Amino acid sequence: MKQRAGGTRRRVAMIVAAVALFGVVFASVAGANNLDRRTATNAAKFVAKKDCRNTSGCQDFFVRGLHRVTRHKAVGKIHVISVKNGQTFDCTRQVVIKLDHFTGDITYAVSNRRCNVVG
């Protein structure tokens, strides 16, 4: 009878330990899949740099007003400064950075360019 009770306790202890381990692993993965400010900024700068490389006469690029909307999404504007025919242009785009909370992949979307003559 004692052997039977001891075996049951061991099984229950193993199950409790497995559930606790699963909970710790799941909590660490769920907590890690939030979009932080640095990751969003780096992704937006990557998009701005890519846009600058595709623009003839590009002088500078930067990100403004980037802020988190949800735990997995950030919104801001990228600016690309270029010089063409002696005129300076400031082209802006809205950028949306998203983090897939299941896979951890970062995706982005941009709006159409809007260019203004500077000075």
Residue frames relative to the residue before (quaternion, step in Angstrom):
aa qw qx qy qz dx dy dz
M 1.0000 0.0000 0.0000 0.0000 0.00 0.00 0.00
K 0.6444 0.5167 -0.3266 0.4594 3.59 1.02 -0.80
Q 0.6329 0.5341 -0.3372 0.4476 3.58 0.99 -0.77
R 0.6419 0.5308 -0.3178 0.4530 3.56 0.99 -0.76
A 0.6732 0.4864 -0.2919 0.4743 3.60 0.92 -0.93
G 0.6499 0.5171 -0.3176 0.4575 3.59 0.99 -0.80
G 0.6493 0.5198 -0.3140 0.4578 3.58 0.98 -0.77
T 0.6381 0.5189 -0.3147 0.4738 3.55 1.05 -0.77
R 0.6471 0.5161 -0.3186 0.4619 3.58 0.96 -0.83
R 0.6439 0.5201 -0.3219 0.4597 3.57 0.99 -0.82
R 0.6505 0.5146 -0.3155 0.4611 3.57 0.97 -0.84
V 0.6541 0.4997 -0.3087 0.4765 3.56 0.95 -0.90
A 0.6464 0.5162 -0.3177 0.4634 3.59 0.97 -0.83
M 0.6475 0.5142 -0.3150 0.4660 3.59 0.98 -0.80
I 0.6533 0.5068 -0.3093 0.4699 3.57 0.97 -0.86
V 0.6494 0.5059 -0.3143 0.4727 3.60 0.93 -0.88
A 0.6558 0.5041 -0.3120 0.4674 3.59 0.94 -0.84
A 0.6548 0.5097 -0.3141 0.4612 3.61 0.96 -0.81
V 0.6537 0.5012 -0.3082 0.4759 3.58 0.98 -0.84
A 0.6484 0.5091 -0.3183 0.4681 3.60 0.97 -0.80
L 0.6531 0.5058 -0.3134 0.4684 3.58 0.96 -0.82
F 0.6369 0.5165 -0.3186 0.4754 3.57 0.99 -0.83
G 0.6543 0.5215 -0.3082 0.4528 3.60 0.96 -0.83
V 0.6556 0.5006 -0.3103 0.4726 3.58 0.98 -0.83
V 0.6612 0.4981 -0.3093 0.4680 3.59 0.91 -0.87
F 0.6726 0.4904 -0.3019 0.4647 3.59 0.87 -0.90
A 0.6557 0.5108 -0.3204 0.4544 3.62 0.93 -0.83
S 0.6649 0.4930 -0.3216 0.4598 3.60 0.95 -0.76
V 0.6568 0.4898 -0.3177 0.4773 3.62 1.00 -0.73
A 0.6633 0.5004 -0.3129 0.4602 3.60 0.92 -0.85
G 0.6721 0.4904 -0.3015 0.4657 3.59 0.99 -0.75
A 0.6653 0.5166 -0.3047 0.4446 3.57 1.07 -0.68
N 0.6967 0.4806 -0.2783 0.4540 3.61 1.09 -0.50
N 0.4299 0.6146 -0.5287 0.3975 3.52 0.73 1.17
L 0.4499 -0.6897 0.5015 0.2653 3.56 -1.03 0.80
D 0.1598 -0.7942 0.5795 0.0891 3.59 -0.54 1.12
R 0.7111 -0.4906 0.3097 0.3972 3.53 -1.30 0.36
R 0.6633 0.5204 -0.3115 0.4384 3.58 0.92 -0.89
T 0.6614 0.5024 -0.3087 0.4635 3.58 0.92 -0.87
A 0.6537 0.5057 -0.3112 0.4691 3.58 0.96 -0.84
T 0.6560 0.5069 -0.3113 0.4644 3.59 0.96 -0.84
N 0.6554 0.5071 -0.3169 0.4613 3.59 0.92 -0.84
A 0.6500 0.5033 -0.3172 0.4729 3.59 0.99 -0.79
A 0.6609 0.4974 -0.3107 0.4683 3.61 0.94 -0.83
K 0.6412 0.5073 -0.3276 0.4734 3.61 1.02 -0.74
F 0.6059 0.5454 -0.3472 0.4636 3.58 1.07 -0.70
V 0.6614 0.4973 -0.3038 0.4722 3.59 0.94 -0.89
A 0.6602 0.5058 -0.3084 0.4618 3.59 0.95 -0.87
K 0.6487 0.5131 -0.3155 0.4651 3.59 0.99 -0.81
K 0.6386 0.5182 -0.3161 0.4730 3.57 1.02 -0.81
D 0.6474 0.5072 -0.3073 0.4787 3.59 1.02 -0.83
C 0.6381 0.5263 -0.3232 0.4598 3.59 1.03 -0.78
R 0.6581 0.5114 -0.3130 0.4553 3.59 0.95 -0.82
N 0.6969 0.4562 -0.2661 0.4852 3.59 1.13 -0.61
T 0.6371 0.5072 -0.3185 0.4852 3.60 1.30 -0.03
S 0.3689 -0.7208 0.5362 0.2384 3.58 -0.80 0.96
G 0.8138 0.2276 -0.1940 0.4983 3.56 -0.98 0.86
C 0.3159 0.7715 -0.5037 0.2265 3.61 1.17 0.39
Q 0.1994 -0.7926 0.5713 0.0752 3.56 -0.92 1.00
D 0.8047 -0.0679 0.1132 0.5788 3.58 0.93 -0.89
F 0.0674 -0.7655 0.6363 0.0682 3.53 -1.32 0.32
F 0.0791 0.7898 -0.6060 0.0514 3.58 -1.17 0.58
V 0.3874 -0.6941 0.5649 0.2216 3.53 -1.36 0.28
R 0.0470 -0.7966 0.6026 0.0045 3.56 -0.98 0.87
G 0.8647 0.1999 -0.1190 0.4452 3.54 -1.22 0.58
L 0.3363 0.7458 -0.5159 0.2541 3.58 1.08 0.55
H 0.1392 0.7851 -0.5897 0.1283 3.57 -0.73 1.07
R 0.5112 -0.6409 0.4795 0.3130 3.52 -1.19 0.59
V 0.2770 -0.7469 0.5868 0.1455 3.53 -1.02 0.91
T 0.7623 0.0105 0.0039 0.6472 3.56 1.07 -0.83
R 0.7117 -0.4256 0.3158 0.4611 3.59 -1.25 -0.13
H 0.7744 0.3357 -0.1603 0.5117 3.57 1.21 -0.49
K 0.7499 0.3430 -0.2008 0.5289 3.62 1.23 0.07
A 0.0484 -0.7682 0.6382 0.0146 3.56 -1.11 0.85
V 0.1561 -0.7825 0.6007 0.0491 3.55 -1.12 0.78
G 0.1923 0.7716 -0.5919 0.1312 3.57 -1.06 0.77
K 0.4432 -0.6602 0.5259 0.3018 3.55 -1.31 -0.30
I 0.2009 -0.7396 0.6277 0.1364 3.52 -1.17 0.72
H 0.1837 -0.7731 0.6020 0.0787 3.54 -1.08 0.84
V 0.0799 -0.7594 0.6447 0.0359 3.54 -1.07 0.82
I 0.1800 -0.7787 0.5969 0.0702 3.56 -0.70 1.16
S 0.0651 0.7995 -0.5918 0.0797 3.58 -0.75 1.06
V 0.2608 -0.7389 0.6022 0.1532 3.54 -1.28 0.50
K 0.0739 0.7768 -0.6188 0.0904 3.55 -0.80 1.11
N 0.8494 -0.0145 -0.0357 0.5264 3.57 -0.86 1.04
G 0.7225 -0.4558 0.2439 0.4590 3.59 0.98 0.82
Q 0.6506 0.4763 -0.3286 0.4918 3.62 1.22 -0.06
T 0.3279 -0.7345 0.5655 0.1822 3.53 -1.11 0.81
F 0.1269 -0.7925 0.5955 0.0338 3.54 -0.88 1.02
D 0.1688 -0.7313 0.6520 0.1082 3.52 -1.20 0.73
C 0.0589 -0.8069 0.5877 -0.0104 3.58 -0.37 1.25
T 0.1008 -0.8110 0.5759 0.0211 3.56 -0.77 1.06
R 0.0606 -0.7545 0.6524 0.0364 3.51 -1.32 0.53
Q 0.3743 -0.6625 0.5845 0.2815 3.52 -1.17 0.55
V 0.1205 -0.7910 0.5980 0.0466 3.56 -0.97 0.88
V 0.1322 -0.7590 0.6345 0.0609 3.55 -1.08 0.85
I 0.1359 -0.7784 0.6117 0.0381 3.55 -0.73 1.16
K 0.0409 -0.8051 0.5917 -0.0073 3.59 -0.84 1.02
L 0.2035 -0.7450 0.6240 0.1190 3.52 -1.17 0.72
D 0.3154 -0.7190 0.5870 0.1974 3.56 -0.80 1.03
H 0.3151 -0.8054 0.4729 0.1687 3.56 -0.37 1.24
F 0.6076 0.5275 -0.3740 0.4612 3.62 1.21 -0.06
T 0.8009 0.2824 -0.1351 0.5105 3.58 0.82 -1.00
G 0.4280 -0.7055 0.4641 0.3221 3.60 1.15 -0.52
D 0.4501 0.6892 -0.4521 0.3435 3.60 1.27 0.17
I 0.2644 -0.7437 0.5943 0.1540 3.55 -1.10 0.78
T 0.0377 -0.7825 0.6215 -0.0083 3.55 -0.87 1.02
Y 0.1340 -0.7875 0.5952 0.0875 3.56 -1.24 0.36
A 0.1188 -0.7484 0.6461 0.0917 3.50 -1.36 0.37
V 0.1380 -0.7919 0.5912 0.0655 3.58 -1.06 0.72
S 0.4548 -0.6633 0.5239 0.2805 3.52 -1.23 0.56
N 0.6798 -0.4333 0.3744 0.4581 3.56 -1.32 -0.13
R 0.5358 -0.6264 0.4604 0.3295 3.57 -1.18 0.57
R 0.0913 -0.7481 0.6547 0.0585 3.52 -1.20 0.73
C 0.0911 -0.8336 0.5448 0.0036 3.54 -0.45 1.20
N 0.0994 -0.7718 0.6274 0.0288 3.54 -1.05 0.89
V 0.4422 -0.6565 0.5403 0.2856 3.56 -1.14 0.70
V 0.2179 -0.7719 0.5876 0.1070 3.57 -0.86 1.01
G 0.8588 0.0661 -0.0718 0.5029 3.56 -0.93 0.99
